[in-house]
Amino acid sequence: GAGVSQSPSNKVTEKGKDVELRCDPISGHTALYWYRQSLGQGLEFLIYFQGNSAPDKSGLPSDRFSAERTGGSVSTLTIQRTQQEDSAVYLCASSLAGADYEQYFGPGTRLTVT
Amino acid sequence: GENVEQHPSTLSVQEGDSAVIKCTYSDSASNYFPWYKQELGKGPQLIIDIRSNVGEKKDQRIAVTLNKTAKHFSLHITETQPEDSAVYFCAARSGGFKTIFGAGTRLFVKA
């Protein structure tokens, strides 16, 4: 079946511009996660959705970052007024129900802020 | 805060040799330890996991061991093949939804 998809695969933007990154989870997966992976680094947890609600937003690096999920499916991560330090690969993962289920990752969106 | 340390950052082995990657975690409440393999341009993929009520788990050429007392867990790959070359991540979770990842190990298997 279809896995987690993310779009765009690559995004180059100028400093100060806003960007939107999209994640389509596996059908039926109610849990959705966003991570950031900087070059050569591990995965940094950003936010988690259970259904449409996000019980924990503590991983978002600043108030320039926000995320929403509608209809319990597609999620959008928005970065406002992008900075060069926002350059990274943004990964989305989804799983059944929550904590005890395997997370399936998408291929990521590579964001470059010039 | 919670932390997972992973070593080595880079590992180069000859085809057929074994590879071992080690991780330590700080949160004693951690009870689930997945390992992920990430190939170039792809998202991480779960390869094996272990829960805190088990000390060792094996799946063909891959095994994971867990020492809860020392808060250590390790990935062992035997009879390595060139296709095992990738970045490997350990992770720890403490029953909630938040998974803490190590910084990754880049494994090179030389043919």
Backbone of each chain as ProteinMPNN parsed JSONL, in Angstrom:
{"seq_chain_A": "GAGVSQSPSNKVTEKGKDVELRCDPISGHTALYWYRQSLGQGLEFLIYFQGNSAPDKSGLPSDRFSAERTGGSVSTLTIQRTQQEDSAVYLCASSLAGADYEQYFGPGTRLTVT", "coords_chain_A": {"N_chain_A": [[0.827, -1.197, 0.0], [0.245, 2.412, -0.128], [2.788, 4.472, 1.17], [3.931, 6.872, 3.642], [3.73, 10.093, 2.378], [5.443, 13.05, 1.319], [5.525, 16.509, 0.539], [6.864, 19.597, -0.761], [9.553, 17.627, -2.256], [11.954, 18.884, -2.294], [12.846, 22.159, -1.291], [13.712, 25.401, -1.93], [14.231, 28.482, -0.527], [14.079, 32.015, 0.055], [15.627, 33.807, 2.681], [13.483, 34.955, 5.217], [11.113, 34.505, 3.927], [7.934, 32.732, 3.983], [7.236, 29.231, 4.413], [5.502, 26.222, 3.49], [5.12, 22.917, 4.405], [4.119, 19.698, 3.464], [2.424, 16.777, 4.63], [1.297, 13.561, 3.939], [-0.186, 11.095, 5.611], [-0.119, 7.496, 6.198], [-3.048, 5.838, 5.256], [-5.557, 5.587, 7.687], [-3.863, 5.774, 9.829], [-3.727, 7.27, 12.898], [-1.983, 8.708, 14.406], [0.497, 11.202, 14.054], [3.685, 12.506, 13.313], [6.151, 15.078, 13.378], [9.513, 15.665, 12.515], [12.794, 17.12, 12.672], [15.748, 17.03, 10.807], [18.909, 17.89, 10.912], [21.91, 18.486, 8.965], [23.862, 15.627, 9.015], [23.039, 14.998, 11.551], [21.006, 13.648, 14.269], [17.489, 12.866, 14.652], [15.274, 15.425, 15.449], [12.623, 15.876, 17.554], [9.621, 17.496, 16.758], [6.721, 17.933, 16.794], [3.639, 16.322, 17.695], [0.72, 14.729, 16.59], [-2.413, 13.503, 17.59], [-5.032, 12.272, 16.058], [-6.667, 15.195, 15.184], [-5.638, 16.839, 17.054], [-2.955, 18.355, 18.89], [-1.224, 17.323, 21.407], [1.245, 17.943, 22.437], [3.367, 20.489, 21.915], [5.86, 21.19, 22.48], [8.277, 20.721, 21.244], [8.581, 22.404, 19.093], [10.744, 24.718, 17.592], [10.578, 27.534, 17.719], [8.314, 30.368, 17.861], [7.886, 30.839, 15.242], [7.348, 28.548, 13.988], [4.7, 26.409, 13.144], [2.025, 24.017, 13.154], [-0.555, 22.126, 11.642], [-3.329, 19.894, 11.472], [-5.776, 18.475, 9.549], [-8.979, 16.94, 9.369], [-8.032, 14.624, 10.433], [-6.042, 13.615, 8.855], [-4.135, 14.753, 6.463], [-1.28, 16.769, 7.154], [0.167, 19.975, 7.783], [3.174, 21.67, 8.015], [4.252, 24.768, 8.939], [6.587, 27.293, 8.387], [7.386, 30.419, 9.348], [8.827, 33.478, 8.202], [11.463, 32.543, 7.421], [14.711, 31.433, 8.464], [18.27, 31.042, 8.001], [19.209, 29.022, 9.642], [17.092, 27.325, 9.713], [17.36, 25.567, 7.705], [17.246, 22.26, 6.738], [16.366, 18.735, 6.767], [13.028, 17.919, 6.801], [11.126, 15.622, 8.371], [8.316, 13.491, 8.269], [6.242, 11.284, 10.083], [4.011, 8.511, 10.545], [1.695, 6.609, 12.528], [-0.244, 3.832, 13.794], [-2.729, 4.608, 16.096], [-0.896, 5.329, 18.409], [1.619, 5.496, 20.901], [2.59, 2.785, 21.113], [2.987, 1.721, 18.634], [4.673, 1.067, 15.53], [6.485, 3.643, 13.928], [6.134, 4.974, 10.744], [8.093, 6.389, 8.328], [8.119, 9.207, 6.104], [9.765, 10.296, 3.015], [10.853, 12.756, 3.457], [11.29, 16.38, 3.385], [13.582, 18.427, 1.918], [14.741, 21.368, 3.021], [16.088, 24.4, 2.061], [17.369, 27.403, 3.018], [18.215, 30.402, 1.702]], "CA_chain_A": [[0.0, 0.0, 0.0], [0.991, 3.651, -0.174], [3.438, 4.861, 2.413], [3.83, 8.286, 3.981], [4.288, 10.946, 1.333], [5.709, 14.424, 1.711], [5.771, 17.418, -0.579], [7.689, 19.133, -1.862], [10.722, 16.856, -1.849], [12.99, 19.894, -2.089], [12.346, 23.53, -1.296], [14.711, 26.447, -1.724], [13.518, 29.72, -0.277], [14.9, 33.12, 0.525], [15.478, 34.191, 4.083], [12.381, 35.868, 5.476], [9.888, 34.012, 3.299], [7.217, 31.655, 4.674], [7.137, 27.972, 3.662], [4.568, 25.206, 3.97], [5.524, 21.557, 4.087], [2.924, 18.871, 3.566], [2.595, 15.355, 4.914], [0.141, 12.689, 3.785], [0.146, 9.87, 6.351], [-0.723, 6.25, 5.738], [-4.482, 5.829, 5.533], [-5.91, 4.864, 8.905], [-2.948, 6.111, 10.926], [-4.255, 8.433, 13.61], [-0.871, 9.456, 15.007], [1.383, 11.819, 13.056], [4.832, 13.145, 13.957], [7.105, 15.855, 12.58], [10.881, 15.723, 13.026], [13.756, 17.877, 11.87], [17.059, 16.378, 10.751], [19.946, 18.755, 10.377], [22.938, 17.734, 8.254], [24.711, 14.775, 9.84], [22.53, 14.916, 12.928], [19.865, 12.775, 14.514], [16.158, 13.422, 14.445], [14.801, 16.292, 16.519], [11.166, 15.847, 17.616], [8.994, 18.817, 16.671], [5.339, 17.963, 17.233], [2.898, 15.08, 17.564], [-0.733, 14.834, 16.497], [-3.285, 12.344, 17.738], [-6.179, 12.84, 15.373], [-6.418, 16.574, 14.783], [-5.114, 17.636, 18.175], [-1.521, 18.242, 19.161], [-1.088, 17.446, 22.862], [2.571, 18.409, 22.841], [4.011, 21.341, 20.924], [7.069, 21.699, 23.131], [9.44, 20.553, 20.399], [8.694, 23.441, 18.061], [11.916, 25.525, 17.989], [10.237, 28.93, 18.004], [6.928, 30.678, 17.479], [7.785, 30.923, 13.782], [6.937, 27.23, 13.537], [3.369, 25.969, 13.53], [1.576, 22.853, 12.396], [-1.954, 21.791, 11.798], [-3.78, 18.655, 10.836], [-7.206, 18.576, 9.313], [-9.648, 15.701, 8.986], [-7.305, 13.47, 10.93], [-5.206, 13.044, 7.811], [-3.021, 15.575, 5.998], [-0.729, 17.764, 8.081], [1.017, 21.012, 7.197], [4.126, 22.358, 8.911], [4.511, 26.105, 8.387], [7.684, 28.06, 8.988], [7.268, 31.816, 8.95], [10.052, 34.305, 8.252], [12.526, 31.533, 7.499], [16.091, 31.804, 8.751], [19.211, 30.074, 7.437], [19.323, 27.877, 10.545], [15.954, 26.425, 9.499], [17.731, 24.624, 6.643], [17.306, 20.902, 7.274], [15.358, 17.835, 6.2], [11.882, 17.804, 7.694], [10.564, 14.287, 8.207], [7.006, 13.212, 8.84], [5.995, 9.862, 10.317], [2.68, 8.228, 11.055], [1.543, 5.288, 13.145], [-1.561, 3.532, 14.331], [-3.126, 4.936, 17.46], [-0.006, 6.103, 19.266], [2.972, 5.194, 21.363], [3.073, 1.415, 21.041], [3.011, 1.251, 17.257], [5.81, 1.471, 14.714], [6.373, 4.859, 13.136], [6.542, 4.858, 9.35], [8.581, 7.705, 7.919], [8.147, 9.641, 4.729], [11.111, 10.545, 2.491], [11.341, 14.047, 3.925], [11.412, 17.578, 2.55], [14.855, 19.119, 2.156], [14.543, 22.819, 2.984], [17.299, 25.214, 2.02], [17.082, 28.833, 3.137], [19.39, 31.131, 1.185]], "C_chain_A": [[0.858, 1.242, 0.0], [1.574, 3.943, 1.189], [3.156, 6.306, 2.722], [4.446, 9.092, 2.839], [4.429, 12.369, 1.845], [5.952, 15.27, 0.468], [6.022, 18.823, -0.055], [8.846, 18.277, -1.37], [11.894, 17.785, -1.558], [12.366, 21.268, -2.145], [13.511, 24.476, -1.01], [13.953, 27.754, -1.574], [14.486, 30.779, 0.218], [14.603, 33.408, 1.994], [14.349, 35.205, 4.228], [11.058, 35.435, 4.869], [9.242, 32.947, 4.18], [7.209, 30.407, 3.781], [6.117, 27.057, 4.319], [5.028, 23.844, 3.484], [4.335, 20.643, 4.37], [3.272, 17.42, 3.834], [1.271, 14.639, 4.735], [0.455, 11.368, 4.488], [-0.48, 8.639, 5.694], [-2.194, 6.256, 6.163], [-4.784, 4.995, 6.776], [-5.002, 5.136, 10.078], [-3.429, 7.386, 11.611], [-3.156, 9.277, 14.235], [0.055, 9.961, 13.907], [2.438, 12.618, 13.788], [5.611, 13.963, 12.931], [8.448, 15.869, 13.308], [11.708, 16.617, 12.114], [15.103, 17.162, 11.951], [18.045, 17.328, 10.097], [21.075, 17.9, 9.828], [23.808, 16.947, 9.234], [24.245, 14.602, 11.269], [21.394, 13.913, 13.036], [18.564, 13.505, 14.288], [15.722, 14.205, 15.684], [13.281, 16.312, 16.47], [10.618, 17.263, 17.592], [7.605, 18.817, 17.292], [4.677, 16.627, 16.931], [1.415, 15.39, 17.498], [-1.361, 13.473, 16.795], [-4.636, 12.802, 17.202], [-5.822, 14.243, 14.91], [-5.782, 17.41, 15.89], [-3.647, 17.343, 18.41], [-1.301, 18.424, 20.654], [0.255, 17.992, 23.305], [3.21, 19.191, 21.701], [5.374, 21.813, 21.418], [8.31, 21.586, 22.273], [9.6, 21.61, 19.329], [9.768, 24.443, 18.487], [11.593, 26.968, 18.349], [8.806, 29.169, 17.574], [6.794, 30.918, 15.977], [7.289, 29.602, 13.189], [5.526, 26.936, 14.029], [2.98, 24.776, 12.671], [0.103, 22.656, 12.647], [-2.247, 20.493, 11.069], [-5.293, 18.721, 10.733], [-7.771, 17.228, 8.89], [-8.928, 14.461, 9.443], [-6.382, 12.849, 9.914], [-4.012, 13.952, 7.512], [-2.587, 16.573, 7.069], [0.161, 18.737, 7.314], [1.885, 21.615, 8.288], [4.471, 23.68, 8.236], [5.652, 26.758, 9.143], [7.575, 29.48, 8.443], [8.629, 32.506, 9.072], [11.277, 33.419, 8.39], [13.899, 32.159, 7.721], [17.01, 30.719, 8.194], [19.337, 28.843, 8.338], [18.125, 26.924, 10.46], [16.265, 25.383, 8.427], [17.964, 23.246, 7.248], [16.38, 20.031, 6.435], [14.249, 17.69, 7.231], [11.179, 16.484, 7.371], [9.221, 14.187, 8.908], [6.9, 11.699, 9.026], [4.565, 9.685, 10.791], [2.659, 6.836, 11.659], [0.085, 5.084, 13.529], [-1.649, 4.096, 15.743], [-2.153, 5.758, 18.298], [1.249, 5.371, 19.646], [3.458, 3.774, 21.079], [3.198, 0.879, 19.626], [4.189, 1.842, 16.502], [5.508, 2.757, 13.968], [6.915, 4.599, 11.738], [6.881, 6.263, 8.851], [8.366, 7.951, 6.434], [9.574, 9.934, 4.293], [11.693, 11.887, 2.905], [11.252, 15.153, 2.888], [12.722, 18.253, 2.914], [14.622, 20.608, 1.959], [15.881, 23.521, 3.023], [16.885, 26.675, 2.031], [18.331, 29.602, 2.752], [19.43, 32.574, 1.682]], "O_chain_A": [[2.08, 1.147, 0.116], [0.949, 3.7, 2.221], [2.253, 6.909, 2.141], [5.555, 8.8, 2.392], [3.653, 12.833, 2.681], [6.512, 14.8, -0.522], [5.466, 19.211, 0.972], [9.089, 18.214, -0.165], [12.721, 17.509, -0.688], [11.465, 21.519, -2.946], [14.194, 24.364, 0.008], [13.12, 28.089, -2.415], [15.564, 30.476, 0.729], [13.474, 33.266, 2.464], [14.262, 36.176, 3.477], [10.001, 35.938, 5.25], [9.906, 32.334, 5.016], [7.181, 30.511, 2.554], [5.896, 27.106, 5.529], [5.292, 23.649, 2.297], [3.64, 20.793, 5.376], [4.271, 16.899, 3.339], [0.252, 15.041, 5.295], [1.284, 10.599, 4.002], [-1.268, 8.748, 4.755], [-2.529, 6.634, 7.286], [-4.333, 3.857, 6.905], [-5.325, 4.772, 11.209], [-3.526, 8.443, 10.988], [-3.381, 10.443, 14.56], [0.359, 9.244, 12.954], [2.144, 13.319, 14.756], [5.713, 13.584, 11.764], [8.523, 16.054, 14.523], [11.37, 16.84, 10.951], [15.537, 16.745, 13.025], [18.016, 17.542, 8.885], [21.194, 16.726, 10.177], [24.406, 17.509, 10.151], [24.994, 14.104, 12.11], [20.891, 13.402, 12.035], [18.546, 14.631, 13.79], [15.793, 13.712, 16.809], [12.701, 16.716, 15.462], [11.095, 18.131, 18.323], [7.328, 19.596, 18.204], [5.096, 15.898, 16.032], [0.911, 16.217, 18.259], [-0.9, 12.438, 16.314], [-5.307, 13.626, 17.822], [-4.77, 14.445, 14.302], [-5.429, 18.569, 15.67], [-3.163, 16.238, 18.164], [-1.199, 19.556, 21.128], [0.389, 18.459, 24.436], [3.549, 18.632, 20.659], [5.97, 22.724, 20.843], [9.301, 22.271, 22.529], [10.661, 21.702, 18.712], [9.723, 24.964, 19.601], [12.264, 27.561, 19.194], [8.162, 28.293, 16.997], [5.692, 31.174, 15.492], [6.865, 29.548, 12.035], [5.199, 27.185, 15.189], [3.541, 24.558, 11.597], [-0.418, 22.974, 13.715], [-1.511, 20.065, 10.179], [-5.991, 18.99, 11.711], [-7.135, 16.474, 8.155], [-9.163, 13.37, 8.924], [-5.971, 11.698, 10.065], [-3.006, 13.921, 8.22], [-3.41, 17.14, 7.787], [0.814, 18.374, 6.336], [1.396, 22.017, 9.344], [4.929, 23.701, 7.093], [5.679, 26.772, 10.374], [7.662, 29.709, 7.236], [9.453, 32.164, 9.921], [12.034, 33.531, 9.355], [14.2, 33.251, 7.238], [16.566, 29.598, 7.944], [19.55, 27.736, 7.842], [18.138, 25.849, 11.059], [15.515, 24.421, 8.26], [18.778, 23.086, 8.158], [15.704, 20.508, 5.523], [14.505, 17.375, 8.393], [10.707, 16.266, 6.255], [9.024, 14.729, 9.995], [7.413, 10.93, 8.212], [3.975, 10.597, 11.369], [3.498, 5.992, 11.342], [-0.705, 6.027, 13.582], [-0.673, 4.034, 16.491], [-2.543, 6.788, 18.848], [1.871, 4.704, 18.819], [4.647, 3.585, 20.824], [3.488, -0.303, 19.438], [4.643, 2.951, 16.785], [4.411, 2.94, 13.44], [8.014, 4.071, 11.572], [6.075, 7.188, 8.938], [8.423, 7.031, 5.618], [10.499, 9.836, 5.099], [12.886, 12.132, 2.727], [11.153, 14.903, 1.687], [12.95, 18.607, 4.071], [14.337, 21.054, 0.847], [16.706, 23.271, 3.903], [16.142, 27.129, 1.16], [19.376, 29.473, 3.39], [20.348, 33.319, 1.341]]}, "seq_chain_B": "GENVEQHPSTLSVQEGDSAVIKCTYSDSASNYFPWYKQELGKGPQLIIDIRSNVGEKKDQRIAVTLNKTAKHFSLHITETQPEDSAVYFCAARSGGFKTIFGAGTRLFVKA", "coords_chain_B": {"N_chain_B": [[17.345, 17.085, 30.546], [15.791, 14.455, 28.554], [18.042, 12.208, 26.941], [19.873, 10.613, 24.353], [22.747, 8.94, 23.678], [24.99, 8.015, 21.111], [27.315, 5.754, 19.707], [29.815, 4.317, 17.522], [30.252, 7.431, 15.654], [30.925, 7.047, 13.07], [31.514, 4.077, 11.254], [33.506, 1.653, 9.857], [33.671, -1.355, 8.17], [34.852, -4.559, 7.026], [33.395, -6.468, 4.446], [31.455, -9.17, 5.577], [32.432, -9.133, 8.123], [31.551, -8.354, 11.583], [29.417, -5.76, 12.901], [29.066, -3.358, 15.444], [27.007, -1.206, 17.216], [26.597, 1.21, 19.711], [24.484, 2.472, 22.295], [23.468, 4.798, 24.819], [21.077, 5.755, 27.288], [19.27, 8.314, 29.048], [16.891, 8.591, 30.459], [15.409, 6.854, 32.897], [12.904, 5.813, 32.809], [12.449, 4.954, 30.283], [11.197, 2.572, 28.01], [11.036, 1.385, 25.581], [12.837, 0.598, 22.703], [13.733, 1.355, 19.688], [15.442, 0.621, 16.575], [16.632, 2.254, 13.713], [17.177, 2.285, 10.184], [18.622, 4.322, 7.792], [18.692, 5.075, 4.506], [20.341, 6.774, 1.793], [18.659, 9.708, 0.928], [16.222, 8.804, 1.754], [13.569, 8.206, 4.161], [13.962, 7.227, 7.642], [13.875, 3.728, 8.461], [12.318, 1.276, 10.376], [14.195, -1.352, 11.772], [14.606, -3.185, 13.793], [13.404, -3.743, 17.104], [13.254, -3.397, 20.7], [11.831, -4.191, 23.834], [11.573, -3.161, 27.283], [11.286, -5.342, 28.924], [12.713, -7.377, 27.975], [15.876, -8.874, 27.326], [17.373, -9.435, 25.098], [17.129, -9.599, 21.56], [16.677, -11.153, 18.427], [16.943, -11.096, 14.899], [17.442, -12.726, 12.2], [20.342, -11.652, 10.73], [20.61, -9.585, 12.44], [20.779, -8.296, 15.714], [19.72, -7.154, 18.914], [20.685, -5.92, 22.066], [19.917, -5.276, 25.487], [20.675, -3.527, 28.401], [19.281, -2.755, 31.178], [20.015, -1.889, 33.702], [22.456, -0.598, 33.376], [21.631, 1.183, 31.529], [22.148, 0.85, 28.807], [22.088, 0.002, 25.344], [22.495, -2.039, 22.462], [23.249, -2.543, 18.98], [23.78, -5.262, 16.889], [25.228, -6.382, 13.978], [25.73, -9.112, 12.035], [27.89, -10.862, 9.715], [28.22, -8.838, 7.686], [27.055, -7.039, 4.801], [27.505, -5.285, 1.668], [25.119, -3.893, 1.16], [24.247, -3.276, 3.645], [25.303, -0.889, 4.249], [24.672, 2.289, 5.449], [22.963, 4.865, 7.349], [22.527, 4.424, 10.759], [20.19, 4.674, 13.369], [19.674, 4.81, 16.842], [17.07, 4.782, 19.317], [14.952, 5.934, 22.0], [12.097, 5.507, 24.034], [9.687, 6.544, 26.453], [7.192, 5.515, 27.081], [5.374, 7.443, 26.504], [4.551, 9.45, 23.672], [6.762, 10.587, 22.678], [9.742, 10.16, 21.049], [13.152, 9.801, 21.518], [16.003, 10.349, 19.67], [19.227, 8.993, 18.86], [22.339, 10.408, 17.594], [23.121, 9.131, 15.327], [24.835, 6.622, 13.341], [27.138, 6.264, 10.84], [27.502, 3.677, 8.745], [29.867, 1.936, 6.909], [30.307, -0.636, 4.662], [32.789, -2.438, 3.35], [33.435, -3.924, 0.285]], "CA_chain_B": [[16.279, 16.474, 29.772], [16.102, 13.126, 28.027], [19.149, 12.231, 26.004], [20.382, 9.323, 23.876], [24.068, 9.07, 23.064], [25.241, 6.905, 20.185], [28.716, 5.637, 19.293], [30.579, 5.47, 17.04], [29.543, 8.228, 14.662], [31.253, 6.418, 11.789], [32.038, 2.731, 11.427], [33.861, 1.041, 8.593], [33.998, -2.766, 8.367], [35.021, -5.355, 5.817], [32.263, -7.367, 4.183], [31.543, -10.431, 6.287], [32.724, -8.877, 9.531], [30.429, -7.888, 12.389], [29.387, -4.347, 13.265], [28.36, -3.121, 16.706], [26.716, 0.204, 17.504], [26.183, 1.266, 21.107], [23.744, 3.654, 22.734], [23.077, 4.931, 26.218], [19.96, 6.662, 27.453], [19.308, 8.969, 30.362], [15.608, 8.505, 31.147], [15.238, 5.493, 33.415], [11.545, 5.356, 32.508], [12.394, 4.471, 28.895], [10.819, 1.154, 27.983], [10.946, 0.901, 24.193], [14.098, 0.99, 22.066], [13.769, 0.966, 18.273], [16.604, 0.947, 15.746], [16.231, 2.623, 12.37], [18.179, 2.353, 9.126], [18.279, 5.372, 6.838], [19.484, 5.098, 3.273], [20.455, 8.117, 1.224], [17.471, 10.251, 0.28], [15.001, 8.153, 2.234], [13.29, 8.335, 5.581], [14.394, 6.079, 8.452], [13.007, 2.555, 8.449], [12.523, 0.422, 11.541], [14.78, -2.65, 11.439], [14.414, -4.069, 14.941], [13.125, -3.0, 18.327], [13.26, -4.22, 21.909], [11.138, -3.577, 24.957], [12.391, -3.222, 28.498], [11.127, -6.605, 29.634], [13.493, -8.365, 27.228], [17.283, -8.516, 27.337], [17.993, -9.619, 23.795], [16.212, -9.97, 20.48], [17.443, -11.425, 17.22], [16.196, -11.266, 13.66], [18.407, -13.113, 11.17], [21.706, -11.173, 10.984], [20.551, -8.409, 13.313], [20.399, -8.555, 17.099], [19.801, -6.007, 19.815], [20.776, -6.269, 23.478], [19.526, -4.188, 26.381], [21.084, -3.624, 29.794], [18.503, -1.7, 31.824], [20.734, -1.376, 34.861], [23.463, 0.345, 32.889], [20.981, 2.043, 30.541], [22.857, 0.672, 27.546], [21.56, -0.962, 24.393], [23.428, -2.164, 21.338], [22.843, -3.209, 17.742], [24.828, -6.128, 16.357], [24.975, -6.891, 12.637], [26.741, -10.117, 11.688], [28.062, -11.17, 8.282], [27.8, -7.613, 7.004], [27.035, -7.007, 3.341], [27.553, -3.889, 1.194], [23.804, -3.254, 1.259], [24.034, -2.815, 5.025], [25.84, 0.476, 4.353], [23.583, 3.244, 5.668], [23.05, 5.499, 8.662], [21.694, 3.73, 11.732], [19.803, 5.484, 14.523], [18.99, 4.21, 17.983], [16.087, 5.684, 19.9], [14.359, 5.482, 23.258], [10.79, 6.107, 24.334], [9.369, 6.242, 27.847], [5.786, 5.2, 27.286], [4.575, 8.456, 25.845], [4.669, 9.455, 22.226], [7.983, 11.274, 22.284], [10.895, 9.282, 20.85], [14.411, 10.534, 21.497], [16.916, 9.659, 18.769], [20.654, 9.236, 18.882], [22.832, 11.241, 16.491], [23.319, 8.305, 14.138], [26.128, 6.008, 13.002], [27.262, 5.994, 9.411], [28.181, 2.394, 8.562], [30.391, 1.61, 5.585], [30.731, -2.02, 4.52], [33.669, -2.489, 2.176], [33.407, -5.218, -0.41]], "C_chain_B": [[16.686, 15.114, 29.266], [17.186, 13.234, 26.967], [19.504, 10.801, 25.617], [21.714, 9.589, 23.191], [24.388, 7.819, 22.268], [26.694, 6.938, 19.736], [28.927, 4.336, 18.508], [29.747, 6.294, 16.059], [29.78, 7.676, 13.264], [31.886, 5.067, 12.053], [32.292, 2.125, 10.062], [34.307, -0.395, 8.854], [34.169, -3.436, 7.012], [33.796, -6.263, 5.671], [32.48, -8.701, 4.889], [31.861, -10.277, 7.759], [31.452, -8.44, 10.256], [30.546, -6.395, 12.669], [28.566, -4.192, 14.538], [28.208, -1.621, 16.923], [26.122, 0.262, 18.911], [25.478, 2.575, 21.432], [23.523, 3.615, 24.235], [21.945, 5.938, 26.307], [19.935, 7.194, 28.871], [18.021, 8.77, 31.16], [15.359, 7.066, 31.603], [13.838, 4.943, 33.173], [11.408, 4.845, 31.081], [12.113, 2.975, 28.874], [10.7, 0.584, 26.574], [12.121, 1.48, 23.421], [14.121, 0.498, 20.616], [15.099, 1.34, 17.625], [16.115, 1.189, 14.323], [17.442, 2.629, 11.44], [17.731, 3.407, 8.13], [19.237, 5.336, 5.665], [19.388, 6.477, 2.649], [19.166, 8.54, 0.546], [16.159, 9.643, 0.728], [14.773, 8.453, 3.71], [13.788, 7.117, 6.338], [13.369, 4.956, 8.386], [13.341, 1.681, 9.647], [13.11, -0.922, 11.121], [14.636, -3.659, 12.571], [14.104, -3.197, 16.15], [13.135, -3.956, 19.515], [12.546, -3.455, 23.016], [11.875, -3.902, 26.242], [12.24, -4.516, 29.279], [11.901, -7.742, 28.976], [14.949, -7.928, 27.216], [17.952, -8.62, 25.985], [16.924, -10.036, 22.793], [17.014, -10.131, 19.217], [16.506, -11.611, 16.035], [17.209, -11.474, 12.545], [19.786, -12.562, 11.526], [21.757, -10.015, 11.973], [20.122, -8.837, 14.712], [20.532, -7.267, 17.892], [19.847, -6.535, 21.248], [20.453, -5.038, 24.314], [19.993, -4.491, 27.794], [20.409, -2.467, 30.529], [19.247, -1.072, 32.995], [21.735, -0.303, 34.451], [22.873, 1.357, 31.926], [21.762, 2.057, 29.236], [22.05, -0.242, 26.646], [22.415, -0.911, 23.133], [22.776, -2.893, 20.175], [24.031, -4.0, 17.233], [24.387, -6.613, 14.975], [26.093, -7.869, 12.31], [26.771, -10.322, 10.177], [27.63, -9.983, 7.417], [27.958, -7.726, 5.488], [27.056, -5.549, 2.885], [26.207, -3.172, 1.32], [23.428, -2.868, 2.687], [24.555, -1.391, 5.215], [24.686, 1.473, 4.388], [23.891, 3.982, 6.962], [22.059, 4.802, 9.585], [21.442, 4.638, 12.936], [19.231, 4.588, 15.61], [18.021, 5.242, 18.538], [15.536, 5.078, 21.177], [13.054, 6.223, 23.486], [10.362, 5.648, 25.705], [7.88, 6.037, 28.075], [4.856, 6.24, 26.732], [4.785, 8.37, 24.344], [6.01, 10.011, 21.76], [9.138, 10.29, 22.227], [12.143, 10.133, 20.737], [15.414, 9.721, 20.686], [18.368, 9.973, 19.106], [21.073, 10.002, 17.637], [23.125, 10.449, 15.233], [24.728, 7.771, 13.997], [26.136, 5.728, 11.52], [28.11, 4.741, 9.251], [28.592, 2.218, 7.105], [30.813, 0.143, 5.598], [31.501, -2.132, 3.218], [33.666, -3.879, 1.579], [34.815, -5.766, -0.635]], "O_chain_B": [[17.804, 14.664, 29.517], [17.249, 14.2, 26.206], [19.447, 9.89, 26.444], [21.792, 10.368, 22.241], [24.094, 6.703, 22.696], [27.239, 7.997, 19.425], [28.271, 3.339, 18.808], [28.65, 5.883, 15.68], [28.936, 7.821, 12.379], [32.7, 4.923, 12.966], [31.402, 2.088, 9.212], [35.207, -0.632, 9.659], [33.692, -2.943, 5.99], [33.245, -6.753, 6.657], [33.559, -9.288, 4.808], [31.595, -11.176, 8.556], [30.419, -8.191, 9.635], [31.644, -5.838, 12.672], [27.512, -4.81, 14.695], [29.176, -0.867, 16.822], [25.252, -0.537, 19.259], [25.826, 3.636, 20.915], [23.408, 2.549, 24.839], [21.862, 6.864, 25.499], [20.509, 6.597, 29.782], [18.046, 8.776, 32.39], [15.128, 6.176, 30.784], [13.608, 3.742, 33.316], [10.345, 4.348, 30.709], [12.714, 2.208, 29.626], [10.307, -0.569, 26.398], [12.38, 2.682, 23.468], [14.488, -0.647, 20.353], [15.788, 2.257, 18.073], [15.298, 0.436, 13.794], [18.564, 2.93, 11.846], [16.588, 3.389, 7.674], [20.441, 5.541, 5.818], [18.473, 7.247, 2.941], [18.639, 7.825, -0.305], [15.107, 9.927, 0.155], [15.68, 8.899, 4.413], [14.016, 6.07, 5.732], [12.166, 5.192, 8.273], [14.508, 1.381, 9.901], [12.586, -1.567, 10.213], [14.552, -4.862, 12.322], [14.507, -2.035, 16.201], [13.036, -5.172, 19.35], [12.648, -2.232, 23.115], [12.703, -4.811, 26.281], [13.004, -4.759, 30.214], [11.772, -8.905, 29.356], [15.233, -6.736, 27.107], [18.974, -7.979, 25.739], [15.958, -10.722, 23.126], [17.927, -9.35, 18.95], [15.43, -12.198, 16.151], [17.766, -10.514, 12.012], [20.354, -12.97, 12.538], [22.837, -9.524, 12.302], [19.208, -9.647, 14.869], [21.352, -6.405, 17.577], [19.135, -7.477, 21.597], [20.69, -3.905, 23.895], [19.742, -5.573, 28.323], [20.9, -1.338, 30.508], [19.126, 0.126, 33.25], [21.849, 0.747, 35.084], [23.558, 2.305, 31.541], [22.008, 3.106, 28.642], [21.394, -1.165, 27.129], [22.983, 0.126, 22.789], [21.89, -3.73, 20.347], [25.147, -3.487, 17.151], [23.306, -7.183, 14.824], [27.267, -7.499, 12.308], [25.819, -10.003, 9.464], [26.785, -10.116, 6.532], [28.852, -8.399, 4.975], [26.663, -4.665, 3.646], [26.17, -1.965, 1.562], [22.412, -2.21, 2.911], [24.275, -0.76, 6.234], [23.842, 1.506, 3.493], [24.927, 3.764, 7.59], [20.895, 4.613, 9.232], [22.356, 5.282, 13.451], [18.407, 3.715, 15.338], [18.143, 6.434, 18.258], [15.637, 3.873, 21.408], [12.927, 7.407, 23.173], [10.628, 4.512, 26.098], [7.365, 6.352, 29.148], [3.677, 5.967, 26.508], [5.158, 7.321, 23.82], [6.35, 9.915, 20.581], [9.478, 9.66, 23.228], [12.189, 11.079, 19.95], [15.65, 8.548, 20.975], [18.694, 11.065, 19.571], [20.267, 10.223, 16.733], [23.354, 11.035, 14.174], [25.691, 8.378, 14.465], [25.257, 5.042, 10.999], [29.295, 4.74, 9.581], [27.773, 2.334, 6.192], [31.593, -0.271, 6.456], [30.952, -1.948, 2.131], [33.868, -4.876, 2.272], [34.974, -6.845, -1.205]]}, "name": "protein", "num_of_chains": 2, "seq": "GAGVSQSPSNKVTEKGKDVELRCDPISGHTALYWYRQSLGQGLEFLIYFQGNSAPDKSGLPSDRFSAERTGGSVSTLTIQRTQQEDSAVYLCASSLAGADYEQYFGPGTRLTVTGENVEQHPSTLSVQEGDSAVIKCTYSDSASNYFPWYKQELGKGPQLIIDIRSNVGEKKDQRIAVTLNKTAKHFSLHITETQPEDSAVYFCAARSGGFKTIFGAGTRLFVKA"}
